[in-house]
Amino acid sequence: MRKRPFSESLQIIARGSVNWFAERPIVVSFEVTDSCTCFCKHCDHGGDRDTSRNMKPADYRRYMNVLRPSVVQISGGEPLMRDDIVDVARNIKGGSGLPYLILVSNWSLMTKERYLALREAGVNQFSVSLDFPDERHDDFRVCPGLFQHMSRIIPELAALGHDDIVLNNCITSENVSEINKAADKAREWGVNISYSAYTSRRTGCRDYFLNSPEQLAILKEQFNGIKARMDDSHWVANSPSTLESTRLYFENGRAPGCKAGLRFLVVTSDGALQPCSMQFKRYALHERPRMVEEFSRHNSCDECYVSIRSYLDKSFPQILRENVGGFFSFKPQQSSC
């Protein structure tokens, strides 16, 4: 990933630091719709859902003014199903350098025009789900033709040179042997890649969790291959410590110490606050302190190690060291011709 320029780096680090010590969320995930174009085997969303109670684009400014996160994910469901998604992004960004804004999507509805419009509205990073580096991706997501579409549109948009596309590979028992092949595909398409861990908490199905010593051995071998390929280009977005913690999550079958509601939280499509997307305790915006006291202070859930958590599940000095050194630049932004 291209490093952020000095001014943006300083803003992100400063607000994240303040939020850490003030016990405000560093990352907020806005689930802007529950509808999705896919029916993924590892997910509890899929198909059309009721959209009548979805927040309007302007509503997001109020949430941003109260929560003041340094990083925001726009997710779903499939956020590109919203015709007003550009306006949603623009209202979250608010015309400033903050927050660092990530759009999480399966890209079934992505076009060049939408990509450019979302960039203009302030999206800094496009996170694109990729389960398999070939047409098996369509089968896993129950979306025929999706991989072919991605094979065309991703290299086309990567060639524009913005270096803001990241493939997200959710590791399951089905694709654990494909980890390095997914990285190969990222290099072929000219984009970055990040790895996250499947959790059975979302669907209740443990079939896709790494359950055997053989699968764990494959994971270790695959991660060793990924670590050996890391270089100064940062095309693999995970840090080595995040990969190791992900491996230990699968090995132990659990990951205690979750800080959901404190370091990160979810805002549902109708405006409720949840500690995470798999804890369905709903609070109004003004009730976040109550959520922290009722849930976060006593949270004993250890069933997931999703992407947001994996990046924040570290000490403050470690987060600073990994992010300042790895993803932010202290050089002024160069003007482009």
C-alpha positions in Angstrom: 0.0 0.0 0.0 1.1 3.5 -0.7 2.1 5.3 2.5 0.0 8.2 3.6 1.5 11.7 3.4 2.8 13.5 6.5 -0.3 15.7 7.3 -2.7 12.7 7.0 -0.4 10.5 8.9 -0.2 12.9 11.8 -4.0 13.4 11.9 -4.7 9.7 11.9 -2.1 8.9 14.6 -3.1 11.9 16.8 -6.8 11.1 16.8 -6.2 7.3 17.3 -3.9 8.1 20.2 -6.5 10.4 21.8 -9.3 7.8 21.3 -7.2 5.1 22.8 -6.7 6.9 26.1 -10.2 8.4 26.1 -11.7 4.9 25.5 -13.4 6.1 22.3 -13.4 3.7 19.3 -10.4 3.9 17.0 -12.3 2.1 14.3 -16.0 2.2 13.5 -17.6 -0.1 10.9 -20.8 1.3 9.4 -22.9 -1.6 8.1 -24.8 0.6 5.6 -27.1 -2.2 4.3 -28.0 -5.8 5.2 -28.7 -6.7 1.6 -26.0 -8.5 -0.4 -25.5 -9.7 -4.0 -23.9 -12.9 -2.7 -24.9 -15.8 -0.4 -21.4 -16.7 1.0 -21.0 -19.9 2.8 -19.2 -18.3 5.7 -21.6 -15.4 6.2 -25.1 -14.7 7.6 -26.0 -12.1 5.0 -27.3 -12.8 1.5 -29.9 -11.5 -0.9 -32.3 -8.6 -0.6 -33.2 -7.4 2.9 -35.5 -4.7 4.2 -33.9 -1.3 3.4 -36.7 0.9 4.6 -35.0 1.7 7.9 -31.5 2.3 6.5 -29.9 5.5 7.7 -29.8 8.4 5.2 -26.5 9.7 4.0 -26.8 12.9 6.2 -27.4 10.8 9.3 -23.8 9.6 9.3 -22.5 13.1 10.1 -24.1 12.9 13.5 -22.5 9.6 14.3 -19.1 10.9 13.1 -19.4 14.0 15.3 -20.1 11.9 18.4 -17.8 8.9 17.8 -14.9 10.6 16.1 -13.0 7.5 14.9 -9.7 7.8 13.1 -10.6 4.9 10.8 -14.0 3.9 9.3 -15.1 0.9 7.4 -18.1 1.1 5.1 -19.5 -2.4 4.9 -22.7 -4.4 4.7 -24.1 -6.7 3.3 -22.9 -5.2 0.1 -22.5 -1.4 0.3 -22.5 -1.0 -3.5 -26.2 -2.0 -3.5 -26.9 1.5 -2.2 -27.4 3.9 -5.0 -26.4 6.7 -2.7 -23.2 5.1 -1.4 -21.1 8.0 -2.8 -23.2 10.4 -0.7 -22.8 8.1 2.3 -19.0 8.2 1.9 -18.9 11.9 1.4 -20.9 12.5 4.6 -18.7 10.2 6.6 -15.6 11.9 5.3 -17.0 15.4 6.0 -14.6 17.2 3.6 -11.5 16.6 5.8 -8.6 14.2 5.9 -10.2 12.1 8.6 -11.3 9.4 9.0 -9.2 7.0 6.9 -12.0 5.5 5.0 -12.2 1.9 3.8 -14.9 0.5 1.6 -15.4 -3.3 2.2 -17.2 -4.9 -0.8 -17.4 -8.0 -2.9 -17.0 -5.8 -6.1 -19.8 -7.5 -8.0 -21.3 -4.1 -8.7 -18.0 -2.1 -9.0 -17.4 -0.1 -12.2 -14.7 2.4 -13.1 -17.1 5.3 -12.7 -18.2 4.2 -9.2 -14.6 3.7 -8.2 -13.5 7.1 -9.3 -16.6 8.7 -7.7 -15.9 7.0 -4.4 -12.3 8.1 -4.5 -13.4 11.6 -5.1 -15.8 11.3 -2.1 -12.9 10.4 0.2 -12.5 6.6 0.2 -8.9 5.8 0.9 -8.9 2.1 0.5 -11.0 -0.5 -1.3 -11.1 -3.9 0.5 -12.2 -6.6 -1.9 -13.2 -10.1 -0.8 -11.3 -13.0 -2.5 -11.8 -16.5 -1.2 -10.2 -18.4 -4.0 -7.8 -17.3 -6.8 -10.0 -18.8 -9.5 -13.7 -19.6 -10.3 -14.1 -21.5 -7.1 -14.6 -18.0 -5.6 -18.0 -17.9 -7.4 -19.1 -21.3 -5.9 -18.1 -20.2 -2.4 -20.0 -16.9 -2.7 -22.9 -18.4 -4.8 -22.4 -15.6 -7.4 -21.8 -16.9 -10.9 -19.4 -14.8 -13.0 -18.0 -12.8 -10.0 -14.4 -14.0 -10.5 -14.4 -13.2 -14.2 -15.7 -9.7 -13.4 -13.0 -9.2 -10.8 -10.3 -10.5 -13.2 -11.2 -7.7 -15.5 -12.1 -4.7 -13.3 -9.4 -5.0 -10.6 -6.4 -4.9 -13.0 -8.0 -2.2 -15.0 -8.5 0.0 -11.9 -5.1 -1.0 -10.4 -3.5 0.3 -13.6 -4.7 3.8 -12.7 -1.9 3.8 -10.2 -3.7 4.8 -7.0 -2.5 1.7 -5.1 -5.6 1.6 -2.9 -7.0 -1.8 -3.6 -6.6 -4.6 -1.1 -7.8 -8.2 -1.5 -9.1 -9.6 1.7 -8.7 -13.4 2.0 -10.8 -14.9 4.8 -9.0 -18.1 5.8 -11.2 -21.2 6.0 -10.6 -25.0 6.0 -11.6 -24.8 2.3 -8.9 -22.3 1.2 -6.1 -22.6 3.7 -3.9 -24.3 1.1 -4.5 -21.4 -1.3 -3.0 -18.6 0.8 0.1 -18.1 -1.3 -1.8 -18.6 -4.5 -4.1 -15.7 -3.5 -1.0 -13.6 -2.9 0.2 -14.6 -6.4 -3.2 -13.4 -7.8 -2.8 -10.0 -6.0 0.6 -9.6 -7.6 -0.7 -10.5 -11.0 -3.5 -8.0 -10.7 -1.2 -5.3 -9.3 -2.9 -4.9 -5.9 -2.3 -5.7 -2.2 -3.6 -8.5 0.0 -4.7 -8.9 3.6 -5.6 -12.1 5.5 -8.3 -12.6 8.1 -9.7 -15.5 10.1 -13.0 -17.3 9.7 -15.2 -17.6 12.7 -18.0 -20.0 13.3 -19.8 -17.5 15.5 -21.4 -15.7 12.5 -23.2 -18.8 11.1 -22.7 -21.5 13.8 -21.0 -23.7 11.3 -17.6 -25.1 12.3 -17.0 -27.0 9.1 -14.9 -24.0 7.7 -12.9 -23.6 10.9 -9.4 -25.1 10.9 -10.0 -28.2 13.0 -7.2 -30.7 12.3 -3.5 -30.9 12.9 -3.0 -31.3 9.1 -4.9 -28.0 8.4 -2.9 -26.2 11.1 0.4 -27.5 9.6 -0.7 -26.2 6.2 -1.5 -22.8 7.7 1.9 -22.6 9.3 3.6 -23.5 6.0 1.5 -21.1 4.0 2.2 -18.2 6.5 5.9 -19.0 6.4 5.8 -18.5 2.7 3.9 -15.2 3.0 6.4 -13.9 5.6 9.3 -14.8 3.4 7.8 -12.7 0.6 7.3 -9.5 2.6 9.4 -6.6 1.5 9.4 -2.8 1.6 6.6 -2.5 -0.9 4.1 -3.6 1.7 1.9 -5.4 -0.8 1.0 -7.8 2.0 -0.9 -5.6 4.4 -0.7 -7.7 7.5 2.2 -7.4 9.9 4.1 -10.5 10.9 2.7 -10.2 14.4 -0.9 -10.2 13.1 -0.2 -13.3 11.0 1.3 -15.1 14.0 -1.7 -14.1 16.2 -4.1 -15.4 13.5 -2.2 -18.7 13.5 -2.4 -19.0 17.2 -6.2 -18.2 17.1 -6.8 -21.2 14.9 -4.3 -23.4 16.9 -6.0 -22.6 20.2 -9.5 -22.4 18.8 -10.1 -19.2 20.7 -8.7 -15.7 21.3 -9.5 -14.1 24.7 -9.2 -10.4 25.6 -11.5 -8.9 22.9 -11.9 -5.1 23.2 -15.2 -4.9 21.2 -17.1 -1.7 22.0 -13.9 0.0 23.3 -11.4 0.0 20.5 -13.9 -0.8 17.8 -17.6 -1.0 17.3 -20.3 -1.5 14.6 -23.2 0.8 13.6 -26.0 -1.2 12.0 -27.9 -0.1 8.9 -30.7 1.4 11.1 -28.4 3.2 13.4 -27.9 1.0 16.4 -24.5 0.6 18.1 -23.3 -3.0 18.6 -19.9 -4.0 20.2 -19.2 -6.0 17.0 -21.1 -7.6 14.1 -21.7 -10.8 16.0 -22.8 -9.4 19.3 -26.4 -8.4 18.9 -26.7 -6.1 21.9 -28.1 -2.9 20.5 -27.6 0.6 22.0 -28.6 4.1 20.9 -25.8 6.5 19.9 -25.9 8.3 23.2 -25.7 5.0 25.1 -22.2 4.0 24.1 -20.9 4.6 27.7 -23.6 2.1 28.9 -22.5 -0.4 26.2 -18.9 -0.1 27.5 -20.0 -0.7 31.1 -22.5 -3.4 30.4 -20.7 -5.3 27.7 -17.1 -4.3 27.1 -15.9 -4.3 30.7 -17.2 -7.9 31.1 -16.7 -9.3 27.6 -15.6 -12.9 27.8 -16.2 -13.8 24.1 -13.2 -15.4 22.5 -14.8 -16.8 19.4 -13.4 -14.6 16.6 -10.3 -12.9 15.4 -11.8 -10.8 12.6 -9.8 -8.2 10.7 -10.6 -5.1 12.8 -9.8 -6.9 16.0 -6.6 -8.4 14.7 -5.2 -4.9 13.9 -6.1 -3.5 17.3 -5.5 -6.5 19.5 -2.1 -5.2 20.6 -0.4 -2.9 23.0 -0.5 0.9 22.2 3.3 1.1 21.6 3.1 -1.9 19.2 0.2 -0.5 17.2 2.1 2.8 16.9 5.3 1.1 15.9 3.7 -1.1 13.3 1.6 1.6 11.7 3.9 4.5 11.8 6.8 2.5 10.4 4.8 0.4 8.0 2.0 2.4 6.5 2.5 6.1 7.1 5.0 8.4 5.4 6.5 11.4 7.0 7.3 12.8 3.5 5.1 15.5 2.0 2.6 14.3 -0.6 4.0 14.8 -4.1 1.7 16.7 -6.5 0.7 14.6 -9.6 0.7 15.9 -13.1 
